[in-house]
Amino acid sequence: MTEGERVHLGMRNKLVFWTIVVLTAAFTLVCEQVAAREPAGWDLLRQGGLVVLIRHAAAPGFGDPPNFRIGDCTTQRNLSEEGRLQAQALGESFRRRKIPIEKVYSSQWCRCRDTAQLAFGAFQEHPALNSFFEQPQLKAPQTEALRAFLMQLRPQRGNLVLVTHQVNITALTGVVPQPGEMVVAALEDGGRPVVKSRITAPD
């Protein structure tokens, strides 16, 4: 190998080296920016022991028709196609981040049941999660019943997921969530939830 060839090879090796350094730095910066944008709630949920209150995914309108009946979805306000996709993306967000889940409970309303099923698969119903939008006089007793229910199911290693309605979440935490939004809370003695984070619905 001639002296000129050795110089050329050395320059090429340096170019390759510095290209790798620059690309590695750029990749690290992108990862840091993505991590900075991710809500702190996901890190909390990875640790377990929290309650996740989820407002059902997008369902056009407010309340329910006058002929509403539990168990008959044709009489109810239901998820739109956007809402169904939103619920699926919500579940994928949990799986992708390997968030531990102990149990999933849902309101008996179809839009909540469908959100829970599309996101998590298996779930159980509980009447304390049912909407009282049309019966505001039930706000206090039902919220107290929900607190008592939470105390019975205080999560340990995993997280407790509750799919419910805006009015229920607001009565319990003071937060007014958007469709598909998650309110992450820790339980104090007496079943009072303390809000630790909010996670918007996935796109």
FENWORA-V102113 format. One record per backbone hydrogen bond with DSSP energy under -1.0 kcal/mol. NH is the residue of the N-H (numbers start at 1). CO is the residue of the C=O. Records with the same first field share a line. If there is no record, write none. Layout:
BEGIN
NH: CO / CO
END
This chain:
BEGIN
6: 2
7: 3
8: 4
9: 5
10: 6
11: 7
12: 8
13: 9
14: 10
15: 11
16: 12
17: 13
18: 14
19: 15
20: 16
21: 17
22: 18
23: 19
24: 20
25: 21
26: 22
27: 23
28: 24
29: 25
30: 26
31: 27
32: 28
33: 29
34: 30
35: 31
36: 32
37: 33
38: 34
42: 39
44: 40
45: 41
46: 42
49: 158
51: 185
52: 160
53: 183
54: 162
55: 181
56: 164
68: 65
72: 69
75: 72
76: 73
80: 58
84: 80
85: 81
86: 82
87: 83
88: 84
89: 85
90: 86
91: 87
92: 88
93: 89
94: 90
95: 91
96: 92
97: 93
98: 95
99: 94
102: 159
105: 161
106: 124
107: 163
113: 109
114: 110
115: 111
116: 112
117: 113
118: 114
119: 115
120: 116
121: 117
122: 120
124: 104
126: 106
129: 126
130: 127
138: 135
139: 136
142: 138
143: 139
144: 140
145: 141
146: 142
147: 143
148: 144
149: 145
150: 146
151: 147
152: 148
153: 149
159: 100
160: 50
161: 103
162: 52
163: 105
164: 54
169: 165
170: 166
171: 167
172: 168
173: 169
174: 170
180: 55 / 56
181: 178
182: 199
183: 53
184: 197
185: 51
186: 194
188: 192
191: 188
194: 186
196: 184
197: 184
199: 182
END
